């Protein structure tokens, strides 16, 4: 099996599942790469220190960590198979000085929403890993530790949103024009990614236009650093898989080799 890539994807809200364009784009990503033997997900919606892993048992119940949506989204399932082996592999990548915790937590919507689209058969073991910090340097190092898993057929996915200033949105239509703070941040990030300028990306709070409106809290941007850290060459430009906007928020998604 060839070396798997690593992805950073925008996971959207549950209503992503009703958007024909975005779902087709996510299916295209899955069709573009070899089917993974296992998946390690890092979602914006699980920040927990130290590194903690989701329940590896088959058919583990999902986390419905959202409110105000159609009832159908609370009845959705994603019954992935036992992930004990990949959970143990992830734990083995961590140094003895940083023990890994095991939890009974299921996959949250940052994980299962895109996976329902990309791998609807739910036949791939999935383990979700918590994001233990928002420090880009530490997340890059964490991604680097996971990098050897790619040689074993494991797909690493950082799941967030390239801009996420929900509190500042005024137009809630799916095809709403992007606010200036969203489009400027997205353009800046796209340029930095194209140049392989990880240092600038890591200093986004000081350098990026549109802050802090683009990310009043940073958890939807920081999974990007797990993905970049897992790359074979951190200074190589990633491939853009999805661009454009959803309700004015950037859904830019990338793949690193």
Secondary structure, DSSP 8 states (H G I E B T S, - for coil): -----EEEEE---GGGGG-HHHHHHHHHHHHHS---SEEEEEETT-B-SS-EE---STT--------SS-GGGGS--------HHHHHHHHHTS-TTS--EE------HHHHHHHHHHTTT--SEEEEB-B----HHHHHHHHHHHGGGGGGTEEEEEEE-S---GGG-----TT----HHHHHHHHHHHHHHHTT-HHHHHTHHHH-TTTTTTTSS-HHHHHHHHHHHTSSSTTS--EEEE-SEETTEE--EEEE-
